[in-house]
């Protein structure tokens, strides 16, 4: 983009407005070599890590990192589910589970969904990751989250997010609206 060069009056005005300037010489730059561990986003509230939240059965369901996850309970309108799949429903809040252990992720998810239910959120996003950094044969959050969500009656439907919202590493989740 070709911009016209400022005239001498503009340069003088700029220099007067910012005041005296001194050069800073620095010869010791530190670069961060690794990314910090992700911290789950939480809704304010107490965390209760009880056995109930981390217990349950695990199966060795094989889910690929690129596989879409999708579920719809009977009675959910097709139009509403289509909007969920397309990312057209407003997201109230989100939780980031990737980087957590299976047990910590299940407890975090339980706390998050309980808070969402209490606050009457209708559509939320859960970031579970794709499992690309997990060791071979190790269970991933992605391989378990579908089962965890299907076990909860307040979950009406879920679908993998659009690429711009995390793709197959995140879910849009539709929750029952609470009667007032």
C-alpha positions in Angstrom: 0.0 0.0 0.0 1.5 3.3 -1.0 1.0 5.9 1.6 2.0 9.6 1.1 5.1 10.6 3.1 4.4 12.9 6.0 5.6 16.4 5.6 8.1 18.0 8.0 5.4 19.8 10.1 3.7 16.4 10.8 7.1 14.8 11.8 7.9 17.8 14.1 4.4 17.6 15.7 4.8 13.9 16.3 8.2 14.2 17.9 7.0 17.0 20.2 4.0 15.0 21.2 5.9 11.9 22.2 8.8 13.7 23.9 12.4 12.6 24.2 13.2 9.1 23.1 16.1 6.9 24.1 17.2 3.7 22.4 17.1 0.5 24.4 19.9 -1.9 23.8 19.2 -5.5 24.7 21.5 -8.4 24.0 19.7 -11.1 26.0 16.5 -12.3 24.5 14.7 -15.3 26.0 12.5 -17.4 23.9 9.9 -19.7 25.3 10.7 -23.2 23.9 7.6 -25.0 24.9 4.0 -24.1 25.2 2.5 -24.0 28.7 0.0 -26.7 29.6 -3.6 -25.7 28.7 -5.7 -24.7 31.6 -9.4 -25.7 31.5 -11.8 -22.8 31.3 -14.2 -23.0 34.2 -17.4 -21.4 35.3 -17.0 -20.0 38.8 -18.0 -22.5 41.4 -16.6 -25.1 43.7 -15.0 -28.3 42.5 -16.1 -31.5 44.1 -13.9 -34.4 43.1 -16.0 -37.4 44.3 -15.7 -41.0 43.2 -19.1 -40.7 41.5 -17.7 -38.3 39.0 -14.6 -40.3 38.0 -16.1 -43.8 38.3 -17.8 -45.6 35.5 -16.8 -48.1 32.9 -14.3 -47.6 30.1 -14.2 -49.4 26.9 -11.5 -49.4 24.3 -13.6 -47.8 21.7 -11.4 -46.9 18.7 -11.9 -43.4 17.5 -9.6 -41.7 15.0 -8.5 -38.1 15.5 -10.3 -37.1 12.3 -13.6 -38.9 13.2 -16.6 -36.7 13.8 -18.6 -37.4 16.9 -22.4 -37.0 16.7 -25.4 -38.0 18.8 -29.0 -37.0 18.9 -31.7 -38.2 21.4 -35.1 -39.1 20.1 -37.4 -36.1 20.2 -34.7 -33.5 19.2 -36.0 -31.6 16.2 -34.0 -32.2 13.0 -33.9 -28.4 12.4 -32.4 -27.8 15.8 -29.8 -30.6 15.3 -28.9 -29.2 11.9 -28.3 -25.7 13.5 -26.1 -27.4 16.1 -24.1 -29.2 13.5 -23.6 -26.0 11.5 -22.5 -24.0 14.5 -25.5 -21.7 14.2 -26.7 -21.9 17.8 -25.2 -19.3 20.2 -22.6 -20.8 22.5 -23.2 -19.8 26.1 -19.8 -21.0 27.5 -17.1 -23.5 26.9 -14.8 -25.9 28.8 -11.3 -26.9 27.6 -10.4 -30.5 28.7 -7.5 -31.3 26.5 -4.3 -31.9 28.3 -6.1 -33.4 31.4 -5.9 -37.0 32.4 -9.0 -39.1 31.8 -10.1 -39.0 35.4 -9.5 -35.3 35.7 -11.4 -34.6 32.4 -14.4 -36.6 33.6 -14.6 -34.8 36.9 -14.1 -31.4 35.1 -16.8 -32.3 32.6 -19.2 -33.3 35.3 -18.6 -30.1 37.2 -19.0 -28.0 34.0 -22.2 -29.7 32.9 -23.7 -29.4 36.4 -22.9 -25.7 36.4 -24.4 -25.3 32.9 -27.5 -27.1 33.9 -27.8 -24.9 37.0 -27.4 -21.8 34.9 -29.8 -23.1 32.3 -27.3 -22.9 29.4 -28.8 -24.4 26.2 -25.7 -24.8 23.9 -22.1 -25.1 25.1 -18.8 -26.0 23.5 -16.4 -28.6 25.0 -12.9 -28.8 23.7 -11.5 -32.3 24.2 -8.6 -32.4 21.8 -7.8 -34.9 19.0 -5.5 -37.1 21.0 -2.6 -36.5 18.7 -0.1 -36.3 21.6 -1.3 -39.3 23.5 0.8 -42.4 23.7 0.0 -45.4 21.5 -2.8 -47.5 23.1 -3.6 -44.8 25.7 -7.2 -43.9 26.1 -8.0 -40.3 25.0 -10.6 -37.9 26.2 -12.1 -38.0 22.7 -12.5 -41.7 22.9 -14.5 -41.4 26.1 -16.4 -38.1 25.9 -19.2 -39.4 23.7 -20.1 -42.1 26.2 -19.9 -39.7 29.1 -22.3 -37.3 27.4 -24.8 -40.0 26.3 -25.0 -41.2 30.0 -26.3 -37.8 31.1 -30.0 -37.1 30.7 -29.6 -33.3 30.4 -27.6 -33.8 27.1 -30.0 -33.8 24.1 -27.4 -33.9 21.3 -23.8 -33.2 20.4 -21.8 -32.9 17.2 -18.2 -32.1 16.3 -17.5 -28.4 15.9 -16.8 -26.5 12.7 -13.2 -26.3 11.7 -13.0 -22.7 12.9 -14.2 -23.7 16.4 -11.9 -26.7 16.9 -13.1 -29.2 14.3 -13.0 -32.8 15.5 -11.2 -31.7 18.6 -14.3 -30.0 20.0 -18.0 -30.6 20.4 -21.1 -28.4 20.3 -23.4 -29.7 23.0 -27.2 -29.1 23.2 -28.6 -29.3 26.7 -32.2 -29.5 28.0 -33.7 -26.3 29.0 -34.7 -26.3 32.7 -38.3 -25.6 33.6 -38.7 -22.4 35.5 
